[in-house]
Amino acid sequence: MAKPRSRLGELLREYPFGFLVGSLFLIIIGAPMTSELDREVPFLRGEVAIAPLVILLTLAAAHAIWPVARNKATSIILGGIVLTFLSLSTVFHHHFITAAHLIGQILFLGYVIAVTTRVVFSAPVVDGNILFGAASIYLLIGVLAGFAYALIQLLLPNSFTIIPPGGPGPGPLMHPDTGWLIYFSFTTLTTVGFGDVLPASQITRSLAVLEAVVGQILLVVMMARLVGLHVAQVSSRKQHAPVVFETADHPPGRGQND
């Protein structure tokens, strides 16, 4: 068992942003499912159902930026605030505690995005970890926007409307919780827009449009940066490669003593 563990440790050290991308995919896939659990299992109401995914994301984000963060105290403080208020919100279902957790989560993810963006755009070469970092920026924006929507829904109820699978009708209304709004965020960021979750206020409509525009701009800028850096990297290698001159007596690929 020692070898697999050491190999896993090497991968976590070599690709810290890869661990972050994995946790982001888990929350993307799992967040919509937590809404169903919230309705089916009574004691999983509130932030309880999504709490394990949020804890994993927080730990993965802290691990990813820890070696490159200039102010490690900020990572500790913001990460501690997130975990503290998340734990409290799973026990005490109070709007103030939930709002504090969402605000802390937004600040922490914003800090992680800032650090990751600096690392990606200042990287001298493109390697696997930098590619994971670029992907994590895009995905982190979607999760951050989902928490921002959840905060707005908490402070301004009825800011979002969920259309039931059978269409609008007299059936029970579905509550747009954090899981639903992270799902809505990614359908907006990727411009899919299924139409089952709708922004119902001016501020949420404006933020949804802003998120869609930022997502498309980020893709263009990120691709230009990574491709340009890769081209410069390849050009630099060619400039430092040995020059081979072709002559009639010594064509390329043949030694002097042939």
Backbone torsions as a table, in degrees:
resi	resn	phi	psi	omega
1	MET	NA	-15.0	-176.0
2	ALA	-68.2	-39.0	-177.1
3	LYS	-66.4	-47.6	177.2
4	PRO	-59.5	-38.3	-179.8
5	ARG	-66.8	-42.8	179.5
6	SER	-66.1	-36.8	178.0
7	ARG	-64.8	-41.4	178.0
8	LEU	-63.9	-40.8	177.6
9	GLY	-62.8	-39.1	178.0
10	GLU	-64.0	-41.3	179.2
11	LEU	-64.9	-40.4	178.8
12	LEU	-65.4	-35.1	178.3
13	ARG	-75.2	-36.3	-177.1
14	GLU	-79.0	-35.7	-177.7
15	TYR	-127.1	66.1	178.9
16	PRO	-63.1	-33.8	177.6
17	PHE	-72.6	-22.1	174.9
18	GLY	-66.6	-39.5	175.3
19	PHE	-61.9	-39.3	178.8
20	LEU	-65.4	-43.9	179.1
21	VAL	-61.7	-39.6	177.9
22	GLY	-61.5	-43.0	178.4
23	SER	-67.4	-32.3	177.4
24	LEU	-67.6	-40.8	177.1
25	PHE	-64.0	-36.7	178.0
26	LEU	-63.1	-41.8	-178.9
27	ILE	-73.7	-30.8	176.1
28	ILE	-64.2	-44.5	-178.9
29	ILE	-75.1	-40.4	-172.5
30	GLY	-83.9	-27.2	-175.4
31	ALA	-57.8	-47.2	178.5
32	PRO	-62.6	-29.7	-179.9
33	MET	-71.0	-28.1	-179.8
34	THR	-65.7	-28.0	177.8
35	SER	-64.8	-38.3	177.6
36	GLU	-68.4	-39.8	177.8
37	LEU	-63.3	-36.2	-179.7
38	ASP	-60.4	-35.1	-179.1
39	ARG	-83.1	-33.9	-174.0
40	GLU	-84.3	-33.9	-176.0
41	VAL	-114.2	112.5	-173.4
42	PRO	-58.7	-40.7	-174.9
43	PHE	-78.2	-1.1	176.8
44	LEU	-98.5	22.6	-179.4
45	ARG	-77.2	164.7	-179.5
46	GLY	74.2	-138.2	-176.7
47	GLU	-89.8	2.2	-174.0
48	VAL	-64.7	-44.3	-174.1
49	ALA	-65.2	-38.8	-175.6
50	ILE	-91.3	-6.7	-174.9
51	ALA	-56.7	-45.9	179.8
52	PRO	-59.3	-38.5	179.1
53	LEU	-67.4	-39.3	179.6
54	VAL	-67.9	-39.9	178.0
55	ILE	-62.9	-45.5	178.6
56	LEU	-61.0	-42.9	178.9
57	LEU	-63.3	-42.8	-179.5
58	THR	-63.1	-44.9	179.5
59	LEU	-65.6	-41.7	179.9
60	ALA	-65.3	-40.0	178.9
61	ALA	-66.1	-42.9	178.5
62	ALA	-63.6	-39.9	178.3
63	HIS	-64.9	-38.1	-176.1
64	ALA	-68.3	-40.8	-174.1
65	ILE	-94.4	-9.9	-175.2
66	TRP	-57.0	-45.2	-178.7
67	PRO	-68.6	-21.8	-172.3
68	VAL	-114.0	-5.4	-179.1
69	ALA	-71.9	131.2	178.7
70	ARG	-75.1	-32.0	179.2
71	ASN	-120.4	90.9	-176.5
72	LYS	-68.5	-24.0	178.2
73	ALA	-63.3	-35.9	178.1
74	THR	-62.6	-41.4	178.1
75	SER	-61.9	-42.6	-178.4
76	ILE	-67.0	-45.1	-176.3
77	ILE	-65.6	-50.5	-177.8
78	LEU	-66.9	-41.5	177.0
79	GLY	-63.6	-38.3	177.4
80	GLY	-65.1	-39.2	177.9
81	ILE	-62.4	-43.5	-179.6
82	VAL	-60.6	-51.1	-176.5
83	LEU	-67.0	-36.2	-179.4
84	THR	-65.6	-52.6	-177.2
85	PHE	-72.3	-27.3	174.2
86	LEU	-65.2	-43.5	178.4
87	SER	-62.8	-42.8	179.5
88	LEU	-65.5	-37.1	-177.3
89	SER	-70.1	-22.8	176.7
90	THR	-78.0	-18.6	-180.0
91	VAL	-100.5	-47.3	-178.4
92	PHE	-109.0	109.9	-177.0
93	HIS	-85.3	73.5	-178.8
94	HIS	-119.4	139.7	-175.9
95	HIS	-60.8	-36.5	-179.1
96	PHE	-63.6	-43.9	-179.5
97	ILE	-66.9	-43.0	178.3
98	THR	-62.5	-41.7	178.6
99	ALA	-64.0	-40.3	178.6
100	ALA	-62.9	-40.7	177.6
101	HIS	-63.7	-44.8	-178.7
102	LEU	-64.7	-40.4	177.7
103	ILE	-64.2	-45.1	177.4
104	GLY	-61.2	-39.4	179.1
105	GLN	-64.6	-41.6	179.2
106	ILE	-63.6	-44.1	179.6
107	LEU	-64.9	-42.6	-179.1
108	PHE	-65.1	-47.5	180.0
109	LEU	-66.0	-34.9	175.5
110	GLY	-61.8	-40.5	177.5
111	TYR	-66.1	-42.1	178.5
112	VAL	-62.4	-42.1	178.0
113	ILE	-61.8	-42.4	-179.8
114	ALA	-62.8	-46.0	-179.8
115	VAL	-65.5	-44.4	-178.6
116	THR	-64.8	-40.2	178.1
117	THR	-62.3	-42.2	177.8
118	ARG	-61.7	-42.7	-179.0
119	VAL	-65.3	-45.3	-176.9
120	VAL	-66.0	-43.8	-175.0
121	PHE	-80.7	-13.5	177.7
122	SER	-106.1	5.4	-178.4
123	ALA	-69.1	133.1	179.5
124	PRO	-74.5	-27.0	-179.7
125	VAL	-136.2	158.6	177.0
126	VAL	-97.9	116.3	175.0
127	ASP	-127.0	-174.3	-176.6
128	GLY	-61.5	-40.0	-178.2
129	ASN	-66.9	-37.5	178.5
130	ILE	-66.9	-38.2	177.0
131	LEU	-64.0	-41.9	175.1
132	PHE	-62.3	-38.5	178.8
133	GLY	-63.0	-42.5	178.3
134	ALA	-62.6	-42.0	178.3
135	ALA	-65.5	-38.1	-177.8
136	SER	-67.0	-31.7	177.9
137	ILE	-60.0	-48.3	-178.8
138	TYR	-61.7	-45.3	-178.2
139	LEU	-71.1	-35.5	178.8
140	LEU	-63.6	-36.4	178.0
141	ILE	-61.8	-40.1	178.3
142	GLY	-64.1	-42.5	179.3
143	VAL	-68.5	-43.5	178.8
144	LEU	-58.5	-45.1	179.0
145	ALA	-63.0	-35.4	177.4
146	GLY	-62.6	-42.9	176.7
147	PHE	-67.1	-35.6	177.3
148	ALA	-64.4	-42.1	176.7
149	TYR	-62.5	-39.2	179.4
150	ALA	-64.4	-37.7	177.4
151	LEU	-65.5	-41.9	178.5
152	ILE	-63.9	-43.6	178.8
153	GLN	-61.9	-35.1	179.6
154	LEU	-69.9	-42.8	-177.3
155	LEU	-81.5	-32.9	-179.1
156	LEU	-126.1	83.3	-177.7
157	PRO	-55.4	154.6	-179.4
158	ASN	67.8	23.7	175.0
159	SER	-76.6	-16.6	177.9
160	PHE	-132.3	150.7	177.5
161	THR	-125.8	132.6	176.9
162	ILE	-104.2	126.6	178.2
163	ILE	-88.6	119.2	179.5
164	PRO	-60.2	156.8	-179.1
165	PRO	-54.2	-33.7	-179.4
166	GLY	-85.2	4.6	-177.3
167	GLY	92.4	171.4	180.0
168	PRO	-59.2	138.0	-179.6
169	GLY	-169.4	-171.8	-177.1
170	PRO	-80.2	1.4	-177.5
171	GLY	-66.6	173.5	-179.5
172	PRO	-65.3	139.2	179.6
173	LEU	-74.4	142.6	178.8
174	MET	-94.2	135.6	-176.8
175	HIS	-84.2	125.1	179.2
176	PRO	-77.3	88.4	-179.9
177	ASP	-86.6	-171.7	-175.2
178	THR	-61.3	-40.2	179.2
179	GLY	-60.2	-46.2	177.4
180	TRP	-59.7	-41.3	-172.7
181	LEU	-78.0	-27.5	170.7
182	ILE	-67.8	-40.4	174.8
183	TYR	-60.0	-46.6	178.2
184	PHE	-61.0	-39.1	-178.8
185	SER	-60.1	-43.5	-177.5
186	PHE	-75.4	-30.6	173.3
187	THR	-68.2	-27.0	176.5
188	THR	-79.1	-45.6	-178.5
189	LEU	-60.3	-38.7	-179.6
190	THR	-89.8	3.2	180.0
191	THR	58.0	29.9	175.2
192	VAL	-76.0	-54.8	175.1
193	GLY	57.6	71.2	-179.3
194	PHE	-67.4	-26.7	178.3
195	GLY	90.2	6.0	178.4
196	ASP	-86.4	-16.9	171.9
197	VAL	-123.4	125.3	-174.0
198	LEU	-122.7	135.0	171.5
199	PRO	-70.9	128.4	-172.9
200	ALA	-113.7	10.4	177.5
201	SER	-133.8	164.9	-177.6
202	GLN	-63.8	-42.9	-176.8
203	ILE	-67.1	-39.0	179.8
204	THR	-71.2	-34.6	175.3
205	ARG	-63.7	-43.6	-179.6
206	SER	-63.9	-44.1	-179.5
207	LEU	-67.1	-35.8	178.7
208	ALA	-64.8	-43.3	177.7
209	VAL	-64.9	-42.6	179.1
210	LEU	-60.9	-41.9	179.4
211	GLU	-63.1	-42.9	179.9
212	ALA	-61.6	-42.8	-179.4
213	VAL	-67.3	-45.1	179.8
214	VAL	-61.4	-39.3	179.6
215	GLY	-61.6	-41.9	179.9
216	GLN	-70.9	-40.8	177.7
217	ILE	-62.9	-41.5	-179.5
218	LEU	-61.2	-41.6	179.0
219	LEU	-60.3	-43.5	-178.6
220	VAL	-65.9	-47.6	-177.8
221	VAL	-64.8	-42.8	-178.4
222	MET	-65.2	-43.4	178.8
223	MET	-63.3	-42.3	179.2
224	ALA	-61.9	-42.5	179.8
225	ARG	-64.5	-48.7	-176.5
226	LEU	-67.7	-42.3	179.1
227	VAL	-65.8	-43.6	178.8
228	GLY	-62.2	-40.9	179.4
229	LEU	-67.0	-39.1	178.7
230	HIS	-66.4	-41.6	178.2
231	VAL	-62.1	-44.3	178.3
232	ALA	-63.0	-36.5	179.2
233	GLN	-65.4	-44.6	179.7
234	VAL	-66.5	-41.2	179.6
235	SER	-62.9	-39.0	179.1
236	SER	-64.6	-38.7	178.2
237	ARG	-65.1	-40.3	-179.3
238	LYS	-66.3	-36.2	-179.1
239	GLN	-67.0	-30.7	-179.0
240	HIS	-92.9	1.1	178.7
241	ALA	-75.8	148.2	178.6
242	PRO	-65.0	142.2	-179.1
243	VAL	-90.2	129.7	179.5
244	VAL	-114.8	121.6	-179.4
245	PHE	-95.9	135.7	179.9
246	GLU	-93.0	128.5	175.7
247	THR	-128.7	170.1	-179.3
248	ALA	-67.9	-35.0	-178.3
249	ASP	-81.7	-28.4	-175.4
250	HIS	-131.2	83.0	175.8
251	PRO	-65.6	160.7	-178.5
252	PRO	-59.2	140.5	176.8
253	GLY	93.8	-5.4	179.2
254	ARG	-113.8	137.6	-179.0
255	GLY	-76.1	171.4	-177.6
256	GLN	-70.7	-24.6	-174.8
257	ASN	-97.7	6.9	-179.4
258	ASP	-67.5	NA	NA
